[in-house]
Amino acid sequence: MSGLFDSHAHLDDERFDTDRAAVIERARAAGMSGIINAGADMSSSRRSIDLANEHAIIYAAVGIHPHDAKLATEDDYLQLERWVITEKRVVAIGEIGLDYHYDFSPREVQQRVFIRQLQLAKRVDKPIIIHNRESHADMLEILRIHATGLRGVFHCFSGSVEMLNLLLKMDLYISVGGPVTFANAKKLLEVVKHIPIDRLLIETDCPYLTPVPYRGKRNEPVYVEFAASKIAEILELSTETVVSATTRNAQTLFNI
């Protein structure tokens, strides 16, 4: 489907090592307008930049995921800032945030690293890509205090309508992906009805969260069309309208 924009992918993941070029070519041949490849640590952020420099369809985000927060160093923050300043294809800081499901890093460390990267995003005037899992209260409090004036997107939104409304008041975008197609997605289906079309992005989070009808297999950017089609069904809009709006929103947010 032409014009689709995948606002969150991990094409640097090892699951693409055997056919990465073919996956990217399928996205280009399908007429996709863009893909944001999100970093999760320093090495994946570097790979995201390399992919963006090699492929016109890809843009890079750099950042330290909460899973790796415990490994963050002062040199890492300096390197992230250098990349944003010197690498023209870096369009965002991400993915960053909190994850209380796995707690691979202590929660207080996650919070500290998240705040440091919010401060970085303000300093370099870049949008943020936010990861949030089972950390709603702390997330909202940190955003309230530290994210005033920041642009950004809540990636793979999993919260309530009440949380959605709070985020919309902060002028954040909301991204929805493959889970919207899942049979057990009743809560998400209701939430989608309340997302203004001018605040909505779509994503794959590939190679994860593969949509129906490919659930259980590796995800890839072209499959973002299934999220677009399901959202169109929920909102009673044409798929073309959803594709056009979400692509325009992504281009606006990431200044592309």
C-alpha positions as CSV (number, residue, x, y, z in Angstrom):
1,M,0.0,0.0,0.0
2,S,1.6,3.3,-1.2
3,G,2.4,6.1,1.2
4,L,2.6,4.1,4.5
5,F,4.9,5.4,7.2
6,D,6.2,2.9,9.8
7,S,7.0,5.2,12.8
8,H,8.8,2.5,14.8
9,A,11.0,-0.4,13.6
10,H,14.1,-2.3,14.6
11,L,15.5,-3.3,11.3
12,D,19.0,-3.6,12.9
13,D,17.7,-6.6,14.9
14,E,19.6,-9.9,14.3
15,R,16.4,-11.5,13.0
16,F,16.9,-9.5,9.8
17,D,20.6,-10.4,9.4
18,T,19.9,-12.9,6.6
19,D,17.6,-10.8,4.4
20,R,17.7,-7.2,5.7
21,A,18.2,-5.7,2.2
22,A,15.3,-7.7,0.8
23,V,13.0,-6.5,3.6
24,I,13.9,-2.9,3.0
25,E,13.5,-3.3,-0.8
26,R,10.0,-4.7,-0.2
27,A,9.1,-1.6,1.8
28,R,10.5,0.7,-1.0
29,A,8.8,-1.3,-3.7
30,A,5.5,-1.0,-1.9
31,G,5.8,2.7,-2.0
32,M,6.2,3.3,1.7
33,S,7.1,6.9,2.4
34,G,9.3,6.3,5.5
35,I,10.5,4.1,8.4
36,I,11.9,5.3,11.7
37,N,14.5,2.8,13.0
38,A,14.6,3.2,16.8
39,G,17.8,2.6,18.8
40,A,17.6,0.8,22.1
41,D,21.2,1.0,23.2
42,M,24.4,2.6,21.9
43,S,25.3,-0.1,19.4
44,S,21.7,-0.3,18.0
45,S,21.6,3.4,17.8
46,R,24.8,3.4,15.7
47,R,23.4,0.7,13.5
48,S,20.2,2.8,13.1
49,I,22.3,5.7,11.8
50,D,24.1,3.4,9.4
51,L,20.9,2.1,8.0
52,A,19.5,5.6,7.6
53,N,22.6,6.7,5.8
54,E,22.4,3.7,3.5
55,H,18.7,3.8,2.6
56,A,16.7,6.9,1.8
57,I,13.5,5.4,3.1
58,I,14.9,5.0,6.7
59,Y,15.4,7.7,9.4
60,A,17.2,7.0,12.7
61,A,16.3,7.6,16.3
62,V,19.0,7.2,19.0
63,G,18.6,6.5,22.6
64,I,18.9,4.1,25.6
65,H,15.9,1.8,26.3
66,P,15.0,1.3,30.0
67,H,16.2,-2.3,29.7
68,D,19.7,-1.0,29.2
69,A,19.5,2.0,31.5
70,K,21.8,0.3,34.1
71,L,24.6,0.4,31.5
72,A,24.3,4.1,30.6
73,T,27.5,6.2,31.1
74,E,28.3,9.9,30.9
75,D,30.1,9.2,27.7
76,D,27.0,7.7,26.3
77,Y,25.0,10.9,26.8
78,L,27.7,12.9,25.1
79,Q,27.8,10.5,22.2
80,L,24.0,10.6,21.8
81,E,24.2,14.4,21.7
82,R,27.1,14.3,19.1
83,W,25.1,12.0,16.9
84,V,22.0,14.2,17.0
85,I,24.1,17.3,16.1
86,T,26.3,15.7,13.4
87,E,24.2,13.0,11.8
88,K,21.5,14.6,9.6
89,R,19.4,11.4,9.4
90,V,18.8,11.3,13.2
91,V,15.3,12.7,13.7
92,A,14.4,11.7,17.3
93,I,15.6,10.5,20.7
94,G,14.3,7.0,21.3
95,E,13.3,4.7,22.3
96,I,13.4,5.9,25.9
97,G,11.1,5.4,28.9
98,L,10.2,3.0,31.6
99,D,9.6,-0.7,31.7
100,Y,8.3,-2.2,35.0
101,H,7.3,-5.5,33.5
102,Y,10.8,-7.0,33.2
103,D,12.7,-4.6,35.5
104,F,16.0,-5.5,33.7
105,S,17.3,-2.2,35.2
106,P,16.4,-0.9,38.7
107,R,13.4,1.4,38.5
108,E,15.2,4.4,40.0
109,V,17.9,4.0,37.4
110,Q,15.4,3.8,34.6
111,Q,13.8,7.0,35.8
112,R,17.1,8.8,36.0
113,V,18.2,7.7,32.5
114,F,14.8,8.6,31.1
115,I,15.0,12.1,32.6
116,R,18.6,12.6,31.3
117,Q,17.4,11.8,27.8
118,L,14.4,14.1,28.1
119,Q,16.8,16.9,29.0
120,L,18.9,16.0,26.0
121,A,15.9,16.1,23.7
122,K,15.1,19.6,25.0
123,R,18.6,20.7,24.5
124,V,18.9,19.5,20.9
125,D,15.2,20.2,20.0
126,K,14.3,16.7,18.9
127,P,11.1,14.8,19.5
128,I,11.1,11.7,21.8
129,I,9.9,8.2,21.2
130,I,8.5,6.9,24.5
131,H,8.4,3.3,25.7
132,N,6.0,2.6,28.6
133,R,5.1,-0.7,30.1
134,E,3.3,-1.2,33.4
135,S,4.8,2.2,34.6
136,H,1.9,4.5,33.9
137,A,1.9,6.6,37.2
138,D,5.6,7.2,37.2
139,M,5.6,7.9,33.5
140,L,2.9,10.5,33.7
141,E,4.7,12.2,36.7
142,I,8.0,12.4,34.9
143,L,6.5,13.7,31.8
144,R,4.5,16.3,33.8
145,I,7.7,17.6,35.4
146,H,10.3,17.1,32.7
147,A,8.7,17.0,29.3
148,T,7.0,20.4,29.1
149,G,7.3,21.8,25.6
150,L,8.7,18.5,24.2
151,R,7.3,16.9,21.1
152,G,7.0,13.2,21.0
153,V,5.1,9.9,20.5
154,F,3.9,7.2,22.9
155,H,5.0,4.1,21.0
156,C,2.7,1.0,21.0
157,F,0.2,2.6,23.3
158,S,-1.3,0.2,25.9
159,G,-2.9,2.6,28.4
160,S,-6.5,3.6,29.1
161,V,-8.7,6.2,27.6
162,E,-8.1,8.3,30.8
163,M,-4.3,8.1,30.3
164,L,-4.7,8.9,26.6
165,N,-6.5,12.1,27.4
166,L,-3.7,13.2,29.7
167,L,-1.1,12.5,27.0
168,L,-3.2,14.4,24.5
169,K,-3.2,17.4,26.8
170,M,0.6,17.2,26.7
171,D,0.4,17.5,22.9
172,L,1.9,14.0,22.4
173,Y,1.2,11.7,19.5
174,I,-0.1,8.2,20.0
175,S,1.2,5.3,18.0
176,V,-0.7,2.0,17.4
177,G,0.6,-1.2,15.8
178,G,0.0,-4.9,15.3
179,P,-1.8,-5.5,18.6
180,V,-4.8,-3.6,17.2
181,T,-5.5,-6.6,15.0
182,F,-5.3,-9.2,17.8
183,A,-8.5,-11.0,18.9
184,N,-7.9,-9.9,22.6
185,A,-7.5,-6.2,21.8
186,K,-10.9,-5.1,23.0
187,K,-9.4,-2.4,25.3
188,L,-7.2,-1.0,22.5
189,L,-10.1,-1.0,20.1
190,E,-12.0,1.3,22.4
191,V,-9.0,3.5,23.0
192,V,-8.4,4.0,19.2
193,K,-11.9,5.4,18.9
194,H,-10.7,8.3,21.2
195,I,-7.5,9.1,19.4
196,P,-7.8,12.3,17.2
197,I,-6.8,11.5,13.7
198,D,-4.3,14.4,13.7
199,R,-2.5,12.8,16.7
200,L,-2.3,9.2,15.4
201,L,0.8,7.3,14.1
202,I,1.1,3.7,13.0
203,E,4.0,1.3,13.5
204,T,5.2,-2.3,13.3
205,D,7.8,-2.4,16.1
206,C,9.2,-5.1,13.8
207,P,10.4,-7.8,14.2
208,Y,8.0,-7.9,17.2
209,L,4.2,-7.7,17.5
210,T,3.4,-9.1,14.1
211,P,-0.2,-8.3,13.1
212,V,-2.9,-10.8,12.0
213,P,-2.8,-12.5,9.5
214,Y,1.0,-13.1,10.0
215,R,0.9,-13.3,13.8
216,G,3.6,-15.7,15.0
217,K,6.0,-14.9,12.2
218,R,8.6,-12.2,12.0
219,N,7.2,-8.7,11.5
220,E,8.4,-6.2,8.9
221,P,7.6,-2.7,7.8
222,V,5.2,-3.5,4.9
223,Y,2.9,-5.2,7.5
224,V,2.0,-1.8,8.9
225,E,-0.8,-1.8,6.3
226,F,-2.7,-4.2,8.6
227,A,-2.7,-1.7,11.4
228,A,-3.9,1.0,9.1
229,S,-6.7,-1.1,7.7
230,K,-7.9,-2.1,11.2
231,I,-7.8,1.5,12.4
232,A,-9.8,2.6,9.4
233,E,-12.4,0.0,10.2
234,I,-12.6,1.1,13.8
235,L,-12.9,4.8,12.9
236,E,-15.2,4.2,10.0
237,L,-12.8,5.9,7.6
238,S,-11.2,4.8,4.4
239,T,-7.8,3.2,4.7
240,E,-6.4,5.9,2.4
241,T,-7.6,8.6,4.8
242,V,-5.8,6.8,7.7
243,V,-2.6,6.3,5.7
244,S,-2.6,9.9,4.5
245,A,-3.2,11.3,8.0
246,T,-0.7,9.1,9.9
247,T,2.0,9.7,7.3
248,R,1.4,13.5,7.5
249,N,1.6,13.3,11.3
250,A,4.8,11.3,11.3
251,Q,6.4,13.8,8.8
252,T,5.3,16.7,11.0
253,L,6.5,15.2,14.3
254,F,9.9,14.1,13.0
255,N,10.3,17.2,10.7
256,I,10.8,15.1,7.6
